[in-house]
């Protein structure tokens, strides 16, 4: 006997390997629903994430239509909307895949209790992680605070379950007029920028949606994986998977990535070595570890994980922060990264560490200012990864980079962008400089600058801070905090 079902899409915008959607489709006709959450307890999406979400919802709606389904879009507080829809549409089964932020957990718990009390069958599933945040613990059942033992314990749990295929059919549930009237067209959600339209670079760089995610994974395994161990730190090369936004929005799941990689390796179809594959899987592990931290530390984005940093002598400087945001610091690798971010909604991971270290340590700006900017400008602005990574660089987080580790952006550029290819792409006003001068143009000879058409302080800014001075000032500040 079939029963009307509702699947609530959240961060699982795909048909394949979606256990909650599969359960709903098996039960009967399905109301496939996405609610743009405006509840006061949830953090609003940043601008870049809103753009990606719009494109992902569009492709999801098309995929559902090919299966006989229909994606219903609404806007508001799910705590209010969902019970009303369930009642008016005669829903008997509600499914969703779990999320792990404290406010989202509280919302799900509230809704499950309310709907179950009305006799509704409510089922939740895991589609976002290899392991739930509470499943990997110390031998005494405590959360793990260091990545290496965390990933070792996670690997000891064995391979994840094989991914589910997409349902063959997802028949749409006929809706009463009262529910249909709550739906809105995608354009009415106002997710994409209009005036000004700043998303052109993102449209050129990305193909949001499940099909785009699968294509990117296939391309990476087939060609990009080769040399991953070394190339992943080279922003001048296409050495990373760029799967992070697809994972964040759930257009592909980690179980799918895991099994695709192992299947390709076993069949001899993967381009990389065993070391490349293991290193890539460890990056999936860092994502898992970040969610583990967020679940056990709900205020990870707003409070120092290490409380000693509550005494750190930050020196707030709105002008310096604005120059960092615009990529006008006068430090080429930092500016290249910030401009890549603004244009494409993404930044190479090695460069993320460099720009974060520069903001926090050379400029003594609170890591939360950087976390907030990344939240607004990254297409992969994940609550767990973003907060955990910023705290790692600051030295205040779990398994953090030591406080005295201060990335030198010149040395980082010379090591990881030795020909200046990355800097020349994103800071074209420096393109005429030699490889020797490109990462520290303020030290170039007057002749070299003149021949390259560079005028420090005019065509390209002078350094916002002397790097040696900034490093020593940071060390002094850390010493003051510790004392």
C-alpha positions in Angstrom: 0.0 0.0 0.0 1.4 3.4 -1.0 1.3 6.4 1.2 1.9 10.1 0.3 5.4 11.1 1.1 7.4 14.3 1.4 11.1 14.5 0.9 12.6 17.7 2.3 15.7 18.6 0.2 18.4 20.5 2.1 22.1 19.9 1.5 21.4 16.7 -0.6 20.6 18.2 -4.0 20.9 15.0 -6.0 19.0 11.9 -6.9 21.6 9.2 -6.7 22.9 8.0 -3.3 20.1 9.9 -1.6 18.7 7.4 1.0 16.0 9.7 2.2 14.7 10.4 -1.3 14.9 6.7 -2.1 12.7 5.9 1.0 10.1 8.5 0.0 10.0 7.3 -3.6 9.6 3.7 -2.5 6.6 4.6 -0.3 4.5 6.3 -2.9 4.0 9.6 -4.8 6.4 12.3 -3.4 6.2 15.9 -2.7 9.8 17.0 -3.3 10.3 20.2 -1.4 13.1 22.8 -0.9 12.5 25.6 1.6 14.8 28.6 1.5 15.1 28.9 5.2 14.6 32.4 6.7 14.2 31.1 10.3 16.0 33.5 12.7 18.1 30.8 14.3 19.8 29.7 11.1 22.8 31.6 9.5 21.8 33.1 6.2 23.7 31.9 3.1 26.4 34.1 1.7 26.1 35.7 -1.8 28.2 33.2 -3.6 26.4 30.3 -2.0 23.0 31.8 -3.0 24.2 32.0 -6.6 25.3 28.3 -6.6 22.1 27.2 -4.9 20.0 28.8 -7.6 21.8 26.9 -10.4 21.7 23.7 -8.4 18.0 23.9 -7.7 17.4 24.6 -11.4 19.3 21.4 -12.4 17.6 19.4 -9.6 14.2 20.4 -10.8 15.0 19.3 -14.4 16.3 16.0 -13.1 13.2 15.4 -11.1 11.0 16.2 -14.0 12.7 13.5 -16.1 11.7 11.0 -13.4 8.1 12.2 -13.3 8.6 14.4 -10.3 8.3 18.1 -9.5 10.5 20.3 -7.2 8.4 22.6 -5.1 10.1 25.7 -3.9 9.0 27.7 -0.8 10.5 30.4 1.4 10.1 30.9 5.1 10.6 29.2 8.4 10.4 25.4 8.0 9.2 25.1 11.6 6.1 26.8 10.5 5.8 25.7 6.9 6.5 22.0 7.1 3.7 21.0 9.6 1.2 23.0 7.7 2.1 21.3 4.4 2.1 17.9 5.9 -1.4 18.4 7.2 -3.0 20.1 4.2 -1.4 17.6 1.7 -2.3 14.5 3.7 1.4 13.4 4.0 2.0 10.2 5.9 5.8 9.9 5.5 8.4 12.7 5.8 12.1 12.0 5.0 15.2 14.1 5.2 19.0 13.7 5.3 20.6 14.9 8.5 22.6 18.1 9.0 25.0 18.9 11.8 24.8 22.5 12.9 23.3 23.0 16.3 20.4 25.2 15.0 19.6 22.7 12.3 19.7 19.7 14.7 17.3 21.6 17.0 15.0 22.3 14.2 14.9 18.7 13.0 14.4 17.5 16.5 11.5 19.9 17.0 9.8 18.9 13.7 10.3 15.2 14.3 8.7 15.4 17.7 5.8 17.5 16.4 5.0 15.4 13.3 5.5 12.1 15.1 3.1 13.2 17.7 0.5 13.6 14.9 1.1 10.0 13.8 3.3 10.9 10.8 6.2 8.5 10.0 9.4 10.7 10.1 12.7 9.1 9.0 16.1 10.7 8.8 19.2 9.4 7.1 22.9 10.1 6.6 24.0 11.1 3.1 26.5 13.9 3.8 29.3 12.1 5.6 31.2 8.8 5.6 30.6 8.6 9.4 28.2 10.5 11.6 30.1 12.9 13.9 29.3 10.8 17.0 30.4 7.5 15.4 34.2 8.1 15.5 35.4 8.4 19.1 38.3 7.6 21.4 38.4 4.2 23.1 36.6 5.8 26.0 33.8 7.2 23.8 35.1 10.9 23.8 35.4 13.2 20.7 38.8 13.1 19.0 40.6 16.4 18.9 43.5 15.6 16.6 43.1 14.7 12.9 45.6 11.8 12.5 44.0 9.6 15.3 40.6 10.7 14.1 41.2 9.5 10.5 42.9 6.3 11.7 39.8 5.5 13.8 37.5 6.4 10.9 39.4 4.1 8.5 39.2 1.3 10.9 35.5 1.3 10.5 35.9 -0.1 7.0 34.6 0.9 3.7 31.3 2.9 3.6 28.2 1.3 2.2 27.9 1.2 -1.6 26.0 4.2 -3.0 22.4 3.9 -3.9 21.3 4.3 -7.5 18.8 7.1 -8.3 15.1 6.0 -8.1 13.8 4.9 -11.5 10.6 6.9 -10.9 9.7 9.7 -8.5 6.0 10.3 -9.2 4.8 13.8 -8.1 2.2 14.0 -5.4 -0.9 16.0 -6.5 -1.3 19.0 -4.2 -4.3 20.8 -2.9 -4.6 24.5 -4.0 -3.7 25.7 -0.5 -0.3 24.0 -0.6 0.3 24.9 -4.3 -0.3 28.5 -3.4 2.7 28.5 -1.1 5.1 27.6 -3.8 7.2 30.2 -5.7 9.1 30.2 -8.9 12.9 30.0 -8.6 13.4 33.5 -9.8 11.2 34.8 -6.9 13.7 33.5 -4.4 16.1 36.3 -5.4 19.2 34.0 -5.2 21.2 35.5 -8.1 22.6 39.0 -8.2 21.0 41.4 -10.5 22.3 45.0 -10.2 25.2 44.7 -10.2 25.6 41.2 -11.7 28.9 40.1 -10.2 28.5 36.4 -10.9 29.9 36.3 -14.5 33.2 34.8 -13.4 31.4 32.1 -11.4 29.2 31.2 -14.4 32.3 30.8 -16.5 34.1 28.6 -13.9 31.4 26.2 -12.7 28.7 23.8 -13.7 26.5 23.4 -10.5 24.3 20.4 -10.2 24.5 16.6 -9.9 25.6 16.1 -13.5 28.4 18.7 -13.2 29.6 17.0 -10.0 29.8 13.6 -11.6 31.6 15.0 -14.6 34.1 16.8 -12.4 34.7 13.6 -10.4 35.2 11.5 -13.5 37.6 14.1 -15.0 39.6 14.2 -11.7 39.9 10.4 -11.4 40.7 10.0 -15.1 43.4 12.6 -15.4 43.7 15.1 -12.4 44.6 12.5 -9.8 48.0 11.8 -11.3 50.6 13.7 -9.3 48.0 14.8 -6.7 50.5 14.5 -3.8 52.7 17.2 -5.2 50.4 19.2 -7.5 47.7 19.8 -4.9 49.9 22.6 -3.4 50.5 24.2 -6.8 48.0 27.0 -7.5 49.6 27.4 -11.0 48.4 23.9 -11.9 45.0 22.2 -12.1 46.1 19.8 -9.3 43.0 19.7 -7.1 39.6 18.1 -7.6 37.5 21.3 -7.1 34.7 19.0 -5.8 34.2 21.1 -2.6 31.1 23.1 -3.6 29.5 20.0 -5.1 30.1 18.2 -1.8 28.8 21.1 0.2 25.5 21.3 -1.6 25.2 17.5 -1.7 25.3 17.2 -5.5 27.6 14.3 -4.9 28.3 12.4 -1.7 31.5 11.2 -0.1 30.5 7.6 -0.4 30.1 8.0 -4.2 33.6 9.6 -4.3 35.1 6.8 -2.2 33.7 4.0 -4.2 34.3 5.7 -7.6 38.0 6.1 -6.7 38.4 2.5 -5.4 36.5 1.1 -8.4 38.7 3.1 -10.9 41.9 2.1 -9.0 40.9 -1.6 -9.1 40.1 -1.5 -12.8 43.3 0.4 -13.6 41.3 3.4 -14.8 42.6 5.9 -12.2 45.4 8.2 -13.4 47.2 8.5 -10.1 49.2 6.3 -7.8 48.1 4.6 -4.6 49.8 7.5 -2.7 47.8 10.1 -4.7 44.6 8.2 -4.0 45.3 8.0 -0.2 46.2 11.6 0.0 43.0 12.6 -1.7 41.0 10.4 0.6 42.7 12.1 3.6 41.3 15.4 2.3 37.9 13.9 2.5 38.9 12.9 6.0 39.6 16.5 6.9 36.1 17.4 5.8 34.8 14.6 8.0 37.0 15.8 10.9 35.7 19.4 10.5 32.1 18.2 10.8 33.1 16.1 13.9 34.5 19.3 15.5 31.5 21.4 14.6 29.0 18.9 16.0 30.9 18.7 19.3 31.7 22.5 19.3 28.6 24.2 18.0 30.0 27.7 18.3 33.1 26.9 16.3 32.6 29.9 13.9 32.3 32.4 16.7 34.3 31.3 19.7 38.0 30.3 20.1 38.3 26.6 20.4 41.4 27.3 22.5 40.1 29.7 25.1 43.7 31.1 25.6 43.1 33.1 22.4 40.3 35.1 24.1 43.1 37.2 25.4 44.8 37.8 22.0 45.4 41.5 21.4 43.8 41.9 18.0 44.2 45.3 16.3 41.0 45.9 14.3 41.6 47.9 11.2 38.8 48.4 8.8 40.9 49.9 6.1 43.4 47.0 6.2 40.6 44.5 6.1 39.1 46.2 3.1 42.4 46.2 1.2 42.7 42.5 2.0 39.2 41.8 0.8 39.8 43.6 -2.5 43.2 42.0 -3.2 45.0 45.3 -2.8 47.5 44.4 -0.1 50.6 44.9 -2.3 51.6 41.2 -1.6 51.2 39.5 -5.0 50.2 35.9 -3.9 47.7 37.3 -1.3 46.2 39.6 -3.9 46.0 36.9 -6.5 44.1 34.6 -4.1 41.7 37.3 -3.0 40.9 38.2 -6.6 40.5 34.6 -7.6 38.0 34.3 -4.8 36.0 37.4 -5.8 35.9 36.4 -9.5 35.2 32.6 -9.2 33.9 32.1 -5.7 36.7 29.7 -5.0 40.4 29.8 -4.0 43.2 27.3 -4.1 43.6 25.6 -0.7 47.3 26.4 -0.3 46.5 30.1 -1.1 43.6 30.0 1.4 46.1 29.2 4.1 48.5 32.0 3.0 45.8 34.7 2.8 44.4 33.7 6.1 47.8 33.7 7.8 48.5 37.1 6.3 45.2 38.6 7.6 45.5 37.0 11.1 49.2 37.3 11.7 50.8 40.0 9.6 47.8 42.3 10.0 46.6 41.1 13.4 42.9 41.0 12.3 40.5 38.7 14.2 40.1 35.4 12.3 36.4 35.8 12.6 36.5 38.7 10.1 38.1 36.4 7.6 35.7 33.6 8.3 32.8 36.0 7.7 34.2 37.2 4.4 34.8 33.7 3.1 31.3 32.8 4.2 29.9 35.4 1.9 32.3 34.9 -1.1 33.0 31.2 -1.3 30.8 28.9 -3.3 31.9 26.1 -0.9 31.2 28.1 2.2 30.7 25.1 4.5 30.0 25.9 8.2 32.3 23.1 9.4 35.2 23.5 7.0 35.3 27.2 7.0 35.3 27.7 10.8 37.7 24.8 11.5 40.2 26.0 8.8 40.3 29.6 10.0 40.9 28.5 13.5 43.5 26.0 12.4 45.5 28.9 10.7 45.0 31.2 13.7 46.4 28.6 16.1 43.2 28.7 18.2 41.6 25.5 16.7 41.8 21.8 17.2 45.0 20.2 16.0 45.9 23.7 14.9 48.9 25.1 13.1 51.3 26.3 15.9 50.8 30.0 16.8 54.4 30.7 15.7 53.8 29.2 12.2 53.5 32.3 10.1 53.3 31.8 6.3 55.7 34.0 4.4 53.7 34.9 1.3 56.9 35.6 -0.7 58.4 32.2 0.1 55.1 30.5 -0.5 54.8 32.1 -3.9 58.4 31.2 -4.9 57.9 27.6 -3.8 54.4 26.9 -5.1 54.1 29.3 -8.0 57.8 29.4 -9.1 57.1 30.9 -12.6 54.5 33.4 -11.3 51.9 31.8 -13.5 49.1 32.1 -10.8 50.0 35.6 -9.9 50.2 36.8 -13.5 46.7 35.4 -14.1 45.1 37.2 -11.3 47.3 40.3 -10.9 47.9 41.1 -14.6 49.4 44.5 -13.8 52.5 42.6 -12.7 52.6 40.2 -15.6 55.6 41.9 -17.2 57.9 41.3 -14.2 60.5 38.5 -14.2 60.0 35.3 -12.3 62.5 36.6 -9.8 60.6 39.9 -9.1 57.0 38.8 -9.5 56.5 37.8 -5.8 58.2 40.8 -4.3 58.0 43.7 -6.8 58.9 46.3 -4.2 62.4 44.9 -4.3 62.7 45.0 -8.1 65.1 47.5 -9.7 63.8 50.7 -11.1 64.7 49.5 -14.6 62.8 46.2 -14.2 59.7 48.0 -12.9 59.9 50.6 -15.7 60.3 47.9 -18.4 57.3 46.0 -16.9 55.2 49.1 -16.7 54.8 48.8 -12.9 54.8 51.8 -10.7 54.7 50.8 -7.0 52.1 52.9 -5.2 50.3 53.8 -8.5 49.7 50.8 -10.9 50.2 48.4 -8.0 50.0 49.2 -4.3 53.0 49.2 -2.0 53.0 46.4 0.7 50.4 47.0 3.3 52.9 45.9 5.9 56.6 45.1 6.0 56.6 41.3 6.2 59.5 41.0 8.7 57.9 43.7 10.9 54.5 42.0 10.7 55.9 38.6 11.6 57.7 40.0 14.7 54.6 41.9 15.8 52.6 38.7 15.6 55.1 36.8 17.6 55.1 39.6 20.2 51.3 39.5 20.3 51.2 35.8 20.8 53.8 36.1 23.6 51.7 38.7 25.3 48.6 36.4 25.0 50.5 33.5 26.6 51.7 35.6 29.5 
